[in-house]
Amino acid sequence: MSKRTLLLIAAGAFLLPFLAGGILMLVKPEWSPFGKPVFTEEIPAKRPPRLDQHLIDRHAGKAIADIIATAKAEREAALAKDPTLDPPVAGPPILLAMLPDAPLPFPGDVKAADEAGLKEFVTQMKSGPSAGPSTPEERWQFNLALAALGIDPADVPESIRMQTRPAPESDTYPVRLLPRPVELKGPVTAGDFDGGGDIEIVASGGASLFKVGGEGTLVALEGFSGVEPGDGLFPADFDGDGDLDLYVTRKSGLPDSLLRNEGSGHFSDETIAFGLLAFRDTTTAAWIDYDRDGRLDLLVGSLDQPLELYHQDESGSFHPVAWDLKLWAPRDTTLLAVADVDADGYPDLFLGRRGVPSRLLLSRPTEGGNSRRFEAAPLPNPFGPQTDLSSAAFLDLENDGLPDLLLATATPDPAKGSLCLLHNEGGGSFADVTVDAGLMHGEKVHSLGVADLDLDGFSDLLLGTAALSPDRVFANLEGTGFRAVTFASGGAFLDETVSWTTADLGGDGSADLLSTKSDGRVRWLEASGGGSQWLRVFLPEEPAGTRLAISTRDPDWVAETRLFTISESRLVTLGLGEGESIERLEVFRPGESVAAKTLESLKPGQTVTIELPPAPAKRPVVPMEKATGADSAKP
């Protein structure tokens, strides 16, 4: 064998591992030793490394406030050098700021915000290159401007006339959504944050807290002073001490925060102390006791890192377990919704992602039954696999105890619309009933809200639409479907609603709606004129999955039993329809068929506090001393 041949063989033997490694990195990019691993849709065979580990190490020993400040400053410096890192978001149309701050049809006694600007807008459109509005969008804006100026539609040429004075869909629908003056900035959430039995409002992304005073005035509290505002707010009593805590999510690599309630509505940032420090582009989160050990666990989704489920152990610390449970989404998680869809007592999960088909994941026992895993279940997909969802919500259409699933998209299909109602058929199976339920809707939908507006005991719907398109309201027809009541209720506001928060802020039974706009403004609407029979229920313990059966009688002595499943809020108002007396209220823990507590002979129009007897496996309360001196990153 020649010397040249031997050299070629030696060179080949030397290069072969590198060639094999290159091929392997193409097949398994997450195994690359260079730079950050790139995860695929396939579940990694080994526990995936943390993509932010270098930042965790870099900030070891620092206080969370300093870490957030440093990350924020570095983000701002990077944007100053390269603005494309944060592409500008299109603001609301200029026309919107000129219109009356009122729903369609504009009432005759309201004035335009900028009458001179509207006149100039109309004049410019008339004298434009096409000598008038040509596209449907231009014609709509032209008609809105004329309506705001008080021009009679009959005076608008028929060729470009559009309906800006729609008639009410019903002469009998009693509810009116009445705006109340308020100056709040979103994101917002609501709940009993001070343990006083009333609802407080958290605003400005977790930076401010307000108590609702007399006649709907807001009284500022000091509970969140110094908190860096976030993009999402997720309240829950994670430590079981009886008051609401708050998880604040942030985008663009800023760390999220776990704000622990120290009592009476004062909070401290315990993110590091409980093992939740992370750097990612967070989009959503959800509290879920996936293994029913009595301690809440935390799901966190982001655009740039895998979906993570943090399991809370007996000491109160959180540990990542998503990979262990084969719960895998490598990136682009945008929506999370939790409910016990198959009534087995364990919460299930809806997972929405960008550019990837959404999934329904059912909780199932592992072999031996000592743990839980999530398994994908068939789910009708009316929009197609590449259509991104803008919102998802579980609701119980007919109060049968089985949560149904409502999906929405901001990129509607001309034939299929922008809504899909999936009816729970039992056993984790769903059927598309959108058409039969009267929910065919062709406009873009950016957000979903669920509230019992008329106190008949059935969930009504609110749709947040694009700017200059009216928000929509649908009344539940006692579980048989929905009918549009947008204009009858006065809910056709034109400013883009990106999220809804619903609560009984006044404690009077009526639903209050806080709709957050794309520019951060918040509108407060009170549902006035609904039924007068309601019951407010306060559950001091974490209520998720608790079921209530309320048996009532109306004035004609007709008996009716309504089923309600509590999702998150510990203080809920339940509409009773015509039920003027409550014969029995039964409370069931998740998955149990025997009532944990029964109350009899109750009167509507009051607040009832329900404290259940100790469960078989009661979680320990984490002592406050745990967090003392533990506000810096661990090495």
PyMOL commands that set and color helices and strands:
alter all, ss='L'
color gray80, all
select helices_A, chain A and resi 3-27+29-31+53-58+64-81+83-85+94-98+115-126+136-148+153-155+204-206+214-216+486-489+624-627
alter helices_A, ss='H'
color red, helices_A
select strands_A, chain A and resi 176-180+189-191+200-203+208-212+218-221+232-236+245-249+257-261+267-269+282-288+297-302+308-312+318-320+333-339+348-353+356-365+372-377+391-395+404-413+417-426+429-432+445-451+460-465+472-476+482-484+497-503+512-517+522-528+534-538+547-553+559-565+571-575+581-588+597-602+607-609
alter strands_A, ss='S'
color yellow, strands_A
deselect
rebuild
show_as cartoon
